[in-house]
């Protein structure tokens, strides 16, 4: 299953046209803590596929609006058919760099790049045949993200984002025609929350200049 082209262009249009007139910058020294999440449940050719994606992140702003940090991408996919159960787990470590655009107080578009290493664990079980096979692989991962941060208050944002992540190699999991994380031809839409912590631990607030 693939997202439609209209969905792609609608997402791009929303990301490009969100604007504001207020003035705020995320200053150097602010810490970023948060995660993005996606959960999918669908039927692909009458096969129920469930996928959970998490991507916690920790970073520090080294310049105004520019943050560098570390992401821990994780995905679990589950497929059950009449004769077997197939599960796939991917997790990795990925340094990233992100830049927030403009000087808006409540809405800030951003873009980020990441690259790192991941481990791929695949298990195929057939209870009827007493079959249990496990495969493990690893490889280089890289990706790009574009999104918009909606600030609920000065220290917390709700993010809507589009992410593209690919692997140098990977196991041939059964959900590959559907939502397997890392498909080179799939753009994913996700959501997340970020907390911005200032240098002063007593305040624990986003440091902005107004």
C-alpha positions in Angstrom: 0.0 0.0 0.0 1.4 3.5 -0.9 0.2 6.9 0.1 -1.4 8.7 -2.8 0.4 11.5 -4.7 -2.4 13.9 -3.6 -1.6 13.2 0.0 2.1 13.9 -0.7 1.3 17.3 -2.3 -1.3 18.2 0.3 1.3 17.6 3.1 3.9 19.7 1.2 1.5 22.5 0.7 0.5 22.6 4.4 4.2 22.6 5.4 5.1 25.4 3.0 2.2 27.8 3.7 2.0 27.9 7.5 3.2 31.4 8.5 3.0 33.9 11.4 4.1 37.5 12.1 5.4 37.3 15.7 9.1 37.3 16.5 10.9 34.5 18.5 14.2 32.6 18.2 15.2 29.4 20.0 18.5 30.4 21.5 21.8 28.6 21.8 22.0 26.5 25.0 18.4 25.3 24.9 17.9 21.5 25.2 15.5 19.5 23.1 13.8 16.3 24.5 11.0 14.6 22.7 9.7 11.8 20.5 7.7 11.2 17.3 5.3 8.3 17.0 3.3 6.5 14.3 0.9 3.5 14.7 -0.7 1.8 11.7 -3.2 -1.1 11.5 -4.3 -2.1 8.0 -5.2 -5.0 5.8 -2.9 -5.8 2.8 -4.5 -8.4 0.6 -6.6 -9.6 3.6 -3.5 -9.8 5.8 -3.7 -7.8 9.0 -0.5 -5.8 9.4 0.3 -3.7 12.5 3.2 -1.3 12.7 4.4 0.9 15.6 7.1 3.5 15.1 8.9 5.5 17.8 11.7 7.9 17.5 12.8 9.5 20.8 15.4 12.3 20.5 17.7 14.4 22.7 19.5 17.4 21.4 21.1 20.8 22.2 20.9 24.1 20.3 24.4 25.0 19.4 23.3 28.2 17.6 20.1 30.1 17.3 17.4 27.7 15.8 20.1 25.0 15.1 20.1 21.8 17.2 22.3 18.7 17.0 21.5 15.5 18.9 20.8 11.8 18.9 17.8 9.9 17.8 16.9 6.3 18.7 14.6 5.1 15.9 12.5 2.0 16.7 9.9 0.1 14.7 7.9 -3.1 15.4 5.8 -4.7 12.7 3.5 -7.7 13.1 1.8 -9.9 10.5 -0.4 -12.9 11.1 -1.6 -15.3 8.5 -3.3 -18.7 8.6 -0.1 -20.8 8.8 2.5 -18.4 10.3 3.3 -15.3 12.3 6.0 -12.9 11.2 7.3 -10.1 13.4 10.1 -7.6 12.7 11.9 -5.3 15.0 14.3 -2.5 14.0 16.2 -0.2 16.3 19.1 2.1 15.8 21.3 5.0 16.9 21.3 8.1 14.7 22.9 11.5 15.2 20.9 14.3 13.7 21.0 18.0 12.9 17.8 20.1 12.7 17.1 23.7 11.8 14.0 25.7 12.7 13.0 28.3 10.1 11.7 31.8 10.6 11.0 33.8 13.7 7.4 32.7 14.6 6.3 32.4 18.2 3.7 29.7 17.8 4.4 28.0 14.5 8.0 27.1 13.4 8.7 24.9 10.3 11.8 22.8 10.6 14.0 20.4 8.6 16.5 17.7 9.7 19.0 15.2 8.4 20.1 12.1 10.2 22.5 9.2 9.6 23.5 6.2 11.8 23.4 2.5 12.4 20.5 0.1 12.9 19.9 -3.6 13.8 17.1 -5.6 12.1 15.6 -8.6 13.9 13.1 -10.8 12.0 11.2 -13.8 13.4 9.0 -16.3 11.5 6.9 -18.8 13.4 4.7 -21.6 12.2 3.0 -23.3 15.2 1.5 -26.0 13.0 4.8 -27.1 11.6 6.8 -26.5 14.8 8.9 -24.0 12.9 10.7 -21.0 14.4 13.3 -19.1 12.4 15.1 -15.9 13.5 17.3 -13.7 11.4 19.4 -10.7 12.4 21.0 -8.1 10.2 22.5 -4.6 10.6 23.5 -1.7 8.4 23.7 2.0 7.7 20.6 4.2 7.9 20.0 7.7 6.7 17.0 10.0 6.5 15.4 13.4 6.2 12.5 15.0 7.9 10.4 18.1 7.2 7.8 19.3 9.6 6.0 22.1 11.6 6.2 22.7 15.3 3.1 24.1 16.9 4.0 25.6 20.3 1.3 24.8 22.9 3.2 27.0 25.4 6.8 28.4 25.5 8.3 25.0 26.5 6.3 22.4 24.6 5.5 21.9 20.9 3.3 19.5 19.0 5.0 18.5 15.8 3.5 17.3 12.5 6.2 15.8 10.2 6.9 13.9 7.0 9.9 11.5 7.3 11.9 9.5 4.7 14.3 6.9 6.1 16.3 4.3 4.1 18.7 1.5 5.0 21.8 0.3 3.1 20.4 -3.2 3.3 17.8 -5.1 5.3 15.9 -8.3 5.8 13.0 -9.2 3.4 10.2 -8.9 5.8 6.7 -9.8 4.7 5.3 -6.3 5.2 7.7 -4.9 2.6 4.8 -4.4 0.1 3.0 -2.4 2.9 4.5 -0.4 5.7 8.0 -1.8 6.3 10.1 0.9 7.9 12.9 2.0 5.5 11.1 1.4 2.2 12.9 3.7 -0.3 9.7 4.7 -2.0 7.6 5.5 1.0 7.1 8.9 2.7 5.6 8.6 6.2 3.5 11.1 8.1 4.0 11.2 11.9 3.3 13.2 15.0 5.3 14.1 18.1 5.9 16.2 21.1 9.0 18.2 22.0 10.1 19.8 25.3 12.5 22.7 25.2 14.6 23.2 28.4 16.7 26.3 29.0 20.1 26.5 30.6 18.6 27.6 33.9 17.4 24.4 35.5 15.1 26.4 37.8 13.1 27.7 34.9 13.0 24.7 32.6 11.6 26.9 29.9 12.2 27.6 26.2 14.6 30.5 25.9 13.1 32.9 23.3 13.8 36.5 22.4 10.6 38.5 21.7 
